[in-house]
Amino acid sequence: MFTIFNQSLRRWKWSIVGWGSILLIVALYLMWIYKPMLDQQAQLKNLLDAYGEAMLSFFGGAVDIFSASGYLNFGFFSYIPVAIGILALLLGAGLVAADEEKGTLDLILAHPITRTALFWGRWLALVAALSAVLLLTWLGFALGLPLSGLDTTLWELLLPHLSLFSILILFAALALFLSLLLPSRTFAASVTGALLVASYIVTSLAAVNDELAPVNNLSPLKYYQGGHAVNGLDGRSLLGLLAAALVFTALAWLLFLRRDIRVSGEHGWTLSFRRGAERR
């Protein structure tokens, strides 16, 4: 399993470096402009008042964007799940289906390695890859904190990243599950992406329309704290999202154990649920 973990991380190293570096720069820039923004606080308040409370609510709530939680949420964490969610769902959808569609998965499984070791080795590598990207993002905030004068600590800056991590892992697990259920990884990634965007829109609109509350209860992003986590992490929501991710991952693992590996190309809709000993 360690060999699979290592190989998968090496395969994704440029994705980690690319995404992590870009987000580090964005985070550093946001911290750098905070102090100049405070100097223009009066003018900015007039501008925000012109937009209205409903407009601000769509981007995470009508809060004081000059506070640490308000600024971090409005400037970064309110929209970043959709942006970096693209990476999570692409990695999840291609975790095993990519090699299967290329016709190399059967060759990999011909080696003395169990399906369980292959699956969990790659899944742990995916978790590590997303963690590394978020760690680089946090590093950008940490490097910029002394320049910003933002009233928060390094530990408090880490908390929104933990909330973001739970969302990314959930949608990566969902994409992985759908990639073993639907005919292709492209289809699985598209459906997962649509669900992510729909969740974002529903949760955003629910902030200005109370009638959407019943639907919003089913939206994963309702339980995402974003920048507001600097004031304290909601452990219950965090564990709930991680538990849901674990369920989808376990279901994907069971499907993979019972899957007829195709030589190449896209799969059909027929699923095999044969029982028996784990295949190699």
C-alpha positions in Angstrom: 0.0 0.0 0.0 2.9 2.4 0.8 4.3 1.9 -2.7 0.9 2.8 -4.2 0.6 5.8 -2.0 4.1 7.0 -2.9 3.6 6.4 -6.7 0.2 8.3 -6.6 1.7 11.3 -4.9 4.6 11.4 -7.4 2.0 11.4 -10.2 0.2 14.3 -8.7 3.2 16.3 -7.5 2.8 19.0 -10.2 -0.9 19.4 -9.5 0.0 19.9 -5.8 2.7 22.4 -6.6 0.6 24.3 -9.2 -2.6 24.6 -7.2 -0.8 25.1 -3.9 1.5 27.8 -5.3 -1.4 29.8 -6.9 -3.5 29.6 -3.7 -0.4 30.6 -1.6 0.0 33.7 -3.7 -3.7 34.6 -3.6 -3.7 34.2 0.2 -0.5 36.3 0.6 -2.0 39.0 -1.6 -5.2 39.1 0.4 -3.3 39.5 3.6 -1.1 42.3 2.1 -4.1 44.4 0.9 -5.9 44.2 4.3 -4.1 47.1 5.9 -4.5 49.5 2.9 -8.2 48.5 2.8 -8.6 49.6 6.4 -7.3 53.0 5.5 -10.2 53.3 3.0 -12.7 51.9 5.4 -15.2 54.8 5.2 -15.3 54.8 1.4 -15.6 51.0 1.3 -18.5 51.0 3.8 -20.4 53.4 1.5 -19.7 51.1 -1.5 -20.9 48.1 0.4 -24.0 49.9 1.6 -24.8 50.6 -2.0 -24.7 46.9 -2.8 -27.2 46.2 -0.1 -27.5 43.5 2.6 -28.9 40.9 0.2 -25.8 41.1 -2.1 -23.4 40.6 0.8 -25.5 37.7 2.2 -25.0 35.8 -1.1 -21.3 35.8 -0.5 -21.4 34.5 3.0 -23.6 36.8 5.1 -24.0 40.4 5.8 -21.1 40.6 8.2 -18.4 43.1 9.0 -15.8 42.4 6.3 -13.3 44.5 8.3 -13.2 41.8 11.0 -10.9 38.8 10.6 -13.8 36.3 10.0 -15.7 38.6 7.7 -12.7 39.5 5.6 -11.4 36.0 5.2 -14.8 34.6 4.4 -15.8 37.4 1.9 -12.3 37.6 0.3 -11.5 33.9 0.0 -13.3 31.2 1.8 -16.8 31.9 0.5 -16.0 31.0 -3.1 -12.9 28.8 -2.8 -14.8 25.5 -2.4 -16.1 25.7 -6.0 -12.6 26.7 -7.3 -10.5 24.1 -5.6 -13.4 21.6 -5.6 -12.5 21.1 -9.3 -9.2 19.6 -8.3 -10.9 17.3 -5.6 -13.5 15.9 -7.9 -11.1 15.4 -10.8 -8.7 13.4 -8.6 -11.6 11.5 -7.1 -13.3 10.6 -10.4 -10.0 9.5 -11.9 -8.7 7.6 -8.9 -9.3 4.2 -10.4 -11.4 4.9 -13.5 -8.7 6.8 -15.3 -6.4 3.8 -15.5 -9.3 1.6 -16.3 -10.3 3.7 -19.3 -6.7 3.8 -20.5 -6.5 0.0 -20.3 -3.8 -0.2 -17.7 -5.7 -1.1 -14.6 -5.9 -4.8 -15.4 -2.1 -4.7 -15.9 -1.6 -3.1 -12.5 -3.8 -5.7 -10.8 -1.8 -8.4 -12.5 1.0 -7.6 -10.1 0.9 -9.1 -6.6 -1.3 -6.4 -5.0 -4.8 -6.7 -3.7 -7.6 -4.4 -4.8 -7.9 -3.2 -1.3 -4.3 -2.1 -1.1 -4.6 -0.3 -4.5 -7.8 1.4 -3.6 -6.8 2.6 -0.1 -3.2 3.5 -1.1 -4.5 5.8 -3.8 -7.3 7.2 -1.5 -4.8 8.1 1.2 -2.6 9.7 -1.5 -5.6 11.8 -2.6 -6.2 12.9 1.0 -2.5 13.8 1.4 -2.5 15.7 -1.9 -5.5 17.9 -0.9 -3.9 18.4 2.5 -0.7 19.5 0.9 -2.5 22.1 -1.2 -4.4 23.4 1.8 -1.2 23.5 3.8 0.4 25.7 1.1 -2.6 27.9 1.2 -2.4 28.3 4.9 1.3 29.1 4.6 0.4 32.0 2.3 -1.9 33.4 5.0 0.7 32.7 7.7 3.4 34.5 5.8 1.2 37.5 5.2 -0.2 37.7 8.8 2.6 39.9 10.2 2.1 42.4 7.3 -1.7 42.5 7.6 -2.3 43.4 11.2 -5.3 41.1 11.1 -6.6 40.3 14.6 -6.2 36.5 14.5 -3.5 33.8 15.1 -1.8 31.1 13.0 -3.9 28.4 14.7 -7.2 30.3 14.1 -6.1 30.7 10.4 -5.8 27.0 10.2 -9.4 26.3 11.3 -11.1 27.5 8.1 -8.8 25.2 6.1 -10.0 22.2 8.2 -13.6 23.1 7.3 -12.6 23.5 3.7 -10.8 20.1 3.8 -14.0 18.3 4.9 -15.9 19.7 2.0 -13.2 18.8 -0.5 -12.9 15.2 0.9 -16.7 14.8 0.7 -16.9 15.8 -3.0 -13.8 13.8 -3.9 -15.4 10.7 -2.3 -18.7 11.4 -4.1 -16.8 11.7 -7.4 -15.0 8.4 -6.7 -18.2 6.6 -5.9 -20.0 7.9 -9.0 -17.0 7.0 -11.2 -17.6 3.4 -10.3 -21.3 3.7 -10.7 -21.6 5.8 -13.9 -20.2 4.8 -17.3 -17.2 7.1 -17.3 -15.1 9.3 -15.1 -16.0 12.4 -17.2 -19.7 11.7 -16.5 -18.9 11.2 -12.8 -16.9 14.4 -12.6 -19.6 16.4 -14.4 -22.4 15.2 -12.1 -20.3 15.9 -9.0 -19.3 19.3 -10.3 -23.0 20.1 -11.0 -23.9 19.0 -7.4 -21.1 21.2 -6.0 -22.3 24.3 -7.9 -25.9 23.6 -7.0 -25.0 23.2 -3.4 -23.2 26.6 -3.5 -26.0 28.4 -5.2 -28.7 26.9 -2.9 -26.7 27.7 0.3 -26.0 31.2 -1.0 -29.6 31.9 -1.9 -30.9 30.4 1.3 -29.1 33.3 3.1 -31.5 35.7 1.5 -34.6 33.5 1.1 -35.9 31.6 4.1 -38.1 29.5 1.9 -35.1 27.6 0.7 -34.2 26.4 4.3 -35.6 22.8 3.8 -33.6 22.4 0.6 -30.6 23.9 2.1 -30.6 21.3 4.9 -29.5 18.8 2.2 -26.7 21.0 0.9 -23.2 20.1 2.1 -22.1 23.7 1.9 -24.6 24.6 4.6 -22.3 22.9 7.0 -19.2 24.6 5.7 -18.0 27.4 8.0 -15.5 29.1 5.7 -13.7 32.1 7.2 -16.1 32.2 10.1 -14.3 29.2 11.6 -11.6 31.6 12.9 -14.1 32.3 15.7 -14.3 28.7 16.6 -14.7 25.4 14.6 -18.0 23.6 14.6 -16.8 20.1 15.3 -20.2 18.6 14.8 -20.5 19.8 11.2 -16.8 18.9 10.5 -17.3 15.3 11.7 -20.6 15.0 9.9 -19.0 16.0 6.6 -16.1 13.6 7.2 -18.4 10.8 8.1 -20.4 11.3 4.9 -17.1 11.2 2.9 -16.2 8.0 4.7 -19.5 6.4 3.7 -19.1 7.3 0.0 -15.5 6.0 0.1 -16.5 2.7 1.7 -19.3 2.3 -0.9 -16.8 3.0 -3.7 -14.4 0.4 -2.2 -17.1 -2.3 -2.2 -18.1 -1.5 -5.8 -14.4 -1.7 -6.8 -14.0 -5.1 -5.1 -16.9 -6.5 -7.1 -16.2 -4.7 -10.4 -15.4 -6.4 -13.7 -12.4 -4.5 -14.9 -12.7 -3.5 -18.5 -9.8 -3.6 -20.9 -10.2 0.0 -22.0 -12.9 2.6 -22.9 -16.0 3.7 -21.1 -18.1 1.3 -19.0 -21.8 0.4 -19.5 -24.6 0.8 -17.0 -24.5 -2.9 -15.9 -23.1 -3.4 -12.4 -21.8 -6.6 -11.0 -22.4 -7.3 -7.3 -20.9 -10.7 -7.2 -19.9 -11.9 -3.7 -16.8 -13.8 -2.9 -13.3 -13.4 -1.8 -11.4 -10.3 -2.6 -9.7 -10.5 -6.0 -6.2 -9.6 -6.8 
